[in-house]
Amino acid sequence: MTAPKPTLNFAPLGMRLTHAASYVGVSTGKFNGWVKDGRMPKPFKVDGIVLWDRNDIDIAFSELRDEDNQYDGVDPEFTKLLEEI
């Protein structure tokens, strides 16, 4: 019988793709796109395991926010949908 994996109550320092994407709140496809266009860091390999450094992700995510990307809380599509009801 295999022992169950422990549940982590913290973000590990090294993260595989699914955890890295989940950490920033996006799908793996979106995260890969951000890596490809340079908005997220590239991974590195340790013993053949592809990992992202959580600290590098934190820095890159903070840099995504600039004055042009501030969310004002109003989604035009949602507002339009409400007006149609």
N, C-alpha and C positions, 0 to 999 in steps of 0.2 A: 504494500500500500504506500502510495506517495504522500508525503506530508504536504498539507496545503501551504500555498505561498502566503507569507505574512502580509497583512494590509498595512500600507504605509500611510502615516498621517502627516507626511511631509513630501515635498517634491525632491526626488533624488538629484544629486549633483549632475550625474550623467543620465541622459534620457534617450531612449530609442524613439523612432519617428512618431509612433502613435501617442506616446506620452508627451513629447515635445509639442506636437500639434494641439493636443488637449490642454496643455499648460497655458497656451496663448488663446485657446478658445475657438480654434478653427479646425476644419477637416484636414486630413493628411494631404489631400490634393492641393488645397489652398496653401498649406504650410510649405509643401514642395515648391510651389510657384514662387513663394516669397524667398525661399532659399535660392532658387534659380535666378531671380532678378536682383538678388543681393540685399533684400530687406531683412532677411534672417541669416544667421551665420551658417556656414557650411559645417557638416559633421566631420568627425575624425574617427579613425579606426583604432581599436585596441583589441589585439588578439582576434581580429576578424569581425569584431562587433562594432557596428556603426552607432556612434553616440553624438549627442549634442550636449554642450556644456550649458547648464542652467543659467549660470552667470552671464554667458554670452547672449543667451536668449533674452534675459532681463534687459540688458543694455540695448539690444536691437529693438525690442518691443517698445521701450521708452522713446527711442528715436522715431518710431512710426508716428508719434503724436507731434504735430507741429500746428501752427495756427490754422493752416488750411484744412486739417483733418479733425478739428474739434467738432464733436457732435452736439448739435443745438437742441436735441430732444424732439425735433419735428421731422417726421418721415413723410415726404410729400405723397408717396403712394398710399400710406395708411390714412392720411388726412383726406385724400380723394375718396378712398373707400368709405370712410365715415360719412362723407357728404352724400354719397349715393344711397345710404340706408335711410 
